[in-house]
Amino acid sequence: MNNDNQIQAVNITRAREDYLAFSRHATKAFQNLRVYYIVALTVAFLLLLMVIDILMRKNVMPGDLYIWFFSVVVGVYVVAIILRKFFNRSSKQEFLNENQAFLRNKRITIDEKGLRETSDVSEGYVMWQGVDRIERTKTLMLVYVDKMSAFVIPIRNFSTPEQANEFYENMLAYWHKAHGRAVPVRPQ
């Protein structure tokens, strides 16, 4: 087989942790928004307390009302934090159905035309021209078809780190070639 017609395949098994790792990685760009939100909320909270303090000092608002209002605001804030932690934990545990496509055993196949993912209940295919980007984390290879959707390939499913590297480099080479930037594909 010549390098241009080379077909590589790997059988994969995904776990819930793979989905959560992908979700964290895919939404990394949005992490700054969360920080900005928390900072803005804190500034708004402090400004509100300053306004209440000014009103109390000018005898527009009695002191006992200030203490009551402050207690309610802090209580709501604490309850919101506790509920968020609780709902995040429970949603992570029950987000994926064991019998659905993401957690099923799959076979990933790549060649010069594209990437195919098959299981006993699903099949997905994307040509390299349709791939937005290819990324690698410590535990995953991610073939994005848009900003938040990707084929997720756990690296642990390869026999050796060298096999994982070769698979990743070949995906990149096929992707670059499809986008007019030829890079040689490594032979098997």
Buried (B, 14 or more C-beta within 10 A) or exposed (E): EEEEEBEBEBEBEBEBEBBEBBBEBBEEEEEEEEEEEEEEEEEEEEEEBEEBEEBBEEEEBEEEEBEEBBEEBEEEEEEEEEEEEEEEEEEBEEEBEEEEBBBBEBEBBBBBBBBBBBBEEEEBEBEBEEBBEBBBEEBBBBBBBEEEEBBBBBBEBBEEEEBBBBBBBBBBBBBBBBEEEEEEBBEE
